[in-house]
Amino acid sequence: MTGDIQNVNENRNNTSQALEVHYVLSLRLICETKIVFWVNHSQFLLKELSDRRQTNRPTARQTAKYATNDKMLFI
């Protein structure tokens, strides 16, 4: 009887440790995925900004600032 109780306790400990490892690995995967997403997204935004600067397209704010009498003045 004592051996059965000891086996049950060992199984609980093993299960608990396995769940802790699974939880930590899951959190790590989620964090790494978010980091990769934000790195890729920031690179995309930097490329967009670079492309906009190279084409000298006015931003929406510049367009609105220099809009007079339904004529758009681009700088």
C-alpha positions, 0 to 999 in steps of 0.5 A: 500500500505504501509503495502504491502511494509513493508511486502516485506521488512520484507520478504527480511530481513528474506530471507537475514538472512536465507541465512546468517545462511545457508552460515555460517552453510555450511562453518562450515560443510565444515571446520569440514569435512576437519578437520575430514579428516585430522585427520583421514589421519594423523592417517593413516600416523602415523600408516603406519610410525609405521608399517614401523618402526616395520618391519625394511623395508628400505625406498626407499632412503635407498635402493637407497643409498646402491644399488651397482652393481645391488645388494641391501644392506639392513640395 
